[in-house]
Amino acid sequence: MQRRTFLKIATAAAAGALAAPCVRAQSKKFAGVTLRVNGFGGAWDEALRKSVVAPLEEKYGLKVQFTAGSTSADLIKLIANKDDPPYDLFMADSPYMIELLKAGVVEEIRESDVPNVKRILPGFREYGDFGVPFAVSSVVPVYNSKYIKQPLTSYSDIARPDLAARVVIPAPTLDTATLYLLGLAEENGGSISNMEPAFKVLAAAKPNIVALAQATVAEMQMFQNEEVYAGIFWDGRAHELRTKGVPIVTVVPPNGVYSVSAYMNVIKRTKYPEAAHAFAEQLLSDVGMLAIPEALRYGVTTDVKLPDDLRKDLLFNSPERTALKKKIDWERWIADRSTRIERVNKITRT
């Protein structure tokens, strides 16, 4: 072989070797695409990066950027810039979905685009074809079994005489954390249209209530420091207390459990609707669905099979438990916010 011919062949071979990784990268369906998502922060976003984003990047070359912040502030930002949206996907809890729909900034997500939608459990998708619920958090009674020997069984038990000066409840400002008030009402013959029974129970519980927790962290610290022995708390946070050595028992009220779902939405005018649908599909897959429960012990929203070690820690861990999840008229609940705040503050401060 002549030297010139050999050099041509060698050069071509080298060029082919160098080009091969580039060709492989370009063959990935969403290479070069980055989806922008508002974040909840901390372990929540990390769980999604591990079980949703990482598989998508490996399979499709898709990248996802989370920007952690306040959902309410992110929502205002989205609505103000809906013609040039700052997000491709938007995470929001059940009550925020009302504002998203009113503003007309989210697209429907149909089974034809995201086949795993068919796996969502009945009653969990509260807004028709809008958004996909991927985690569920419940506001439940809890108690420290080290000090409370008679188990709590209902929301109304926060008024028991033996709990004097040992109860903490969430402040009335958040639509989600105050769902226990709806529990108090419905356990005592009331409803979302008749909250008076709830306020009567709250008045009876006043000698027991030592604090209206303004934040989840503050409530966590009160339980850890044994300043309180019982109250109303999130199921996932109760699990976290148990991992820290606090013997907190999560109560499952037999008349129903009041919960809020976290939704993922596809934003109108996103440049990458197909990539956004791929994200939703992975989120609803077995691996994606177990991300938040494994990290934070909040519940699942699909028919995914729960591992035994996870099942024992989740509130909704069987069809019978799942049937206890109460339906909530979020629009009515939000509309009555100011009335609830006024009544709760009046009862607890007088």
N, C-alpha and C positions, 0 to 999 in steps of 0.2 A: 504494500500500500504506500502511495506517495505521501510525503510529509504534509503537503497542502490538503490532500483529501482527508487525511487523518485528523488534521486540525479542524476542518469543517464539521466532521462527524462528532468530535469531542465537544466542540462549542455548542452544537445543536443539542447534544445529550445533556450538557450542563444547564443549558437554558430551559430544557424540558423539566429537569429536576427542580430547578428554582421555581418554575411556574406552577408545578403541581399543587403545592399548598395553597397558592392563590386561587387556582381553579376550584379546589375543594371548598375553600371558604366561600367563593362566589356561588357555589352550587347550593348553599344553605338558603332556604326560602326567604328568610327575613334578615339576611346579612346586611348590615348597615342601617337597620331600623332600630330606633330607641323609643320605647313607649314611656310617657311621663305620667306618673301616678302620684296623687297626694298620699302622704303616709300618716300612719298613726304613731310611728316611732317605736324605738326599743325592740323588745323581743317579738312584738307583733310583725313588724316589717322584716326582721331577720328571718322569721319563720317562713314568710312568703318568698323571700329571696332564695332560701334553701330548697323549698319543695315545689315552687312554681317557676321562679325565674331561672334557676340553674338548669333544670331540665329543658326549658325552652331555648336557652342559649346554646346548650349542647346539641339539641336537635335541629334548631332552625337558625342559629346565629342571632337570635333576637335578644336585645338588651332592654332592660327596664330600669328607669330612674325613679326612685321614691324620694319625695320631698316631704319630710315630716313637719307637721304643723297642726294648728287648730282647725277642725273640720268646719266650724262656722266661718272662720276667716277665709279658709280655702274656698268655701261655697260662694262667699261674696265676691272673691276674686274671679271665680269661674263665671258667675252670672254677669259681672261687669265687663268681661272680655269674651262673651260667648261667640262673637264673630271671628275671633282669633284665639281659641281656647288655650289656656296654659297647660291643660292636661288632656291625655288621650283616654284615660280611665279614671274613674273617681270612686273612692271608697266612702261610704256613708251609712250610718246606722238608720234604722227604720224611720224615725221621725224626720230626718233630713231629706228622705226621699220625697216628702210632700213638697218641699221647696224646689227640689230638682225638677219635679214634674211640672209644677206651676211655671217655672222659668223656661221650660221647654228646651233644656240643654242636654238631655240624654236620649239615646236611641233605644228602641226595643231590641231585645236579645231573644231570638227565636231558636227553636230546636233545630231548624234547618241550617243555622249558622254555628250553633254550639250544641252538638248532639247530647252532651252530658246533662243538658237542662232537664231531660226526661228523668234523671235520677233524683231530682229535688223532691223531698218528701211533701206530701199533701199538707197544705196549710202554712207552709214556710214562705212561699212566694206571695207576698201581700199586695203587689202592685201589677198584676197581670204579667205582661211580657217585659216589663221594665226592671232592669237590674237582676243580678243573680245573688241570692243569699248564700254566704259561705261559712258563717259562724253564728252561733246564737248564745247570748249571755242572759242569765236569769237573775232577777233580784229576789232573794229568798231570806227567810228568817235563819239566823245562825245563833249558836250558843257555845260557850266554853264548858265542856263536859267535866273539867276539873272542879268547877264551882257549881254548876247547875246540874242537879241530879235528876230532876223531873224534866224529861225531854220537852222541848217546844214542838208543837205539831202544826201550828198555823201562823199566819201573819198577825192575827188578833192576840196571840199569846204575849206580845210585847207589853200588854197591859196587865199581866199577871202580878199580883201583889208581892210575890217573892223576888221580883226583879227590881225592887226599889233602888233607884240611883245607880243602876248598872246597865242601862240600855243606851245605845247610840243608833241614830237613824240618819240617812242622808238628808242634807239640806233640800228645801223644796224647789230650788231653782232649776234643776235638771229634769227634763221630761222623762228621761229613761230611769234614773235612779229612784224617782218617786212613784214608780209603778206599784210599789207596795200599798200605796193609798187606795188604788183600785182593788187590790186584794182585800184590804180591810173593808171596803164598801161591799164587795160581792159576797164576802164571808158572812156579812151581817144584814143581808137582804137588800142592799143597795145596788147601784149600777153606775156606769159612767155618766148617766143622766141624773143620778141621785147619789151624791157623795156624802150626804149628811151622816149616814152610819159610820163612815170612815172617820169623820171628824169627832164623832162621839167616842169612838174607841181611842183615838189619839188623845182626847181630853182625859180619858181614864188612865192612859199610859203616862201622862205628864210627870207624875212623881218618879217614874222610872227613868225618864229621858235626861241624860246628863249632857248630851251634845247633839247638835245638828251638824254632821260632818260636811264641811265645804268641799272636800276632795277625798278621793279614794285613799291616797297616801296617809292622810290624817286619820282616817278610820282604821287603816292597817296598824298604825302606831298605837292607837288606843287599845286595840285588842292585844297587841304584842306586849304592851306595858301593863296589861291587866287592869287598866282603868275602867274597862267595861267587860261584862260577861256575856252579853247578848245584844241582838240588834238585827238590822236588815243590811245585807251585803250582797255583793256579786258572787256567784257560785265559783268562778275561776279564782277570784281573790281569796275566797275561803280555803280553796285547795292550797294556794300559795302560803297561807298562814300555817297550814298543817305541815308543809315542807320545812317551815321554820321552827317546828316543834310546839306550836300552839294547838291544843286539842280542840279545834273548832269543828263543830258538827253542822253539816248542811241539812236543813229541813226541807222536805218535799211536801208542801201542803196538799192534802188529798182533794181539795176543791179546785185546784188549778194553780199553775205557775205563770208568772208574768215575765215575759222575755222580750229582748230586742235583738234583731238580726243585723249583721253587718253585710252590706250589699256591695258588689262591684258593678259599676255602670260603664257603658261605652258612651263616650261623649260625642255629640253631634259635631260634624266638621273635623273630626279626627282625620289625619292624612293616612292613617293605617288601620282601617276597620278590620281587615282580615287578620292582622297581627293581634288586634285587641280581642277578636273572637278566639284566637288561639290561646291567648292568656286565660280567658274565661273557661275554655275547655279544660286546660290544665288545672285551673283552680278547682274545678268540680270533679277532677279525676280522684282516684283513691289516694294517691300521694299528696296531691294538692289539698284535698279535703281534710286530711289528718294533720296538716301543718299547724294550725292554730290550736286544736285540741292537745297535740303532743307538747306544744310549748307552754300553753296557758290554761289548758283544761276547760276551755269553752266548748260548747257542743257543736255537733255536725248538723248539716242540713240535707244530706243525701242518704242514699241507701248503703253507703260504704260499710263494710264489715269492720267492727271495732276490735282491735287486739284485746285480749283478756286483761292485760295490765292497764290499759287505758279505760276499758269499760267500767271498771270499779270506781274510777274517779269522776266520771261524767254524770251530770244530773239526768240528761236525756240519754239513757243507755239501753232502752227497750221500747217496743211499740206502746206498752202500757204507760211508761213514763212520758213518752212523746205526746201521747193523747192528752196529757195534762196541760200542755201549752195553750194558753188562752189567746183567743183572737182579740186584737185591740183596734179600736177606731182611732187611729193616730191623729187624724185631722181634728176630731172632737177633743182628744186629749190635749193637743197643742193649743187649741182655742181657749181652753179653760185654765191655762197655765197661771195667769195673773190671779185668778180667784183662788186657786190652790195655794199659791205663795202667801197670799194675804191671810187665808184661814189658818194655815199651819203656823205662820209667824205669830198670829194673834193668840192661838191656843198655847203655844210653847213659851211665850214671853209674858203672859199675864199671870 
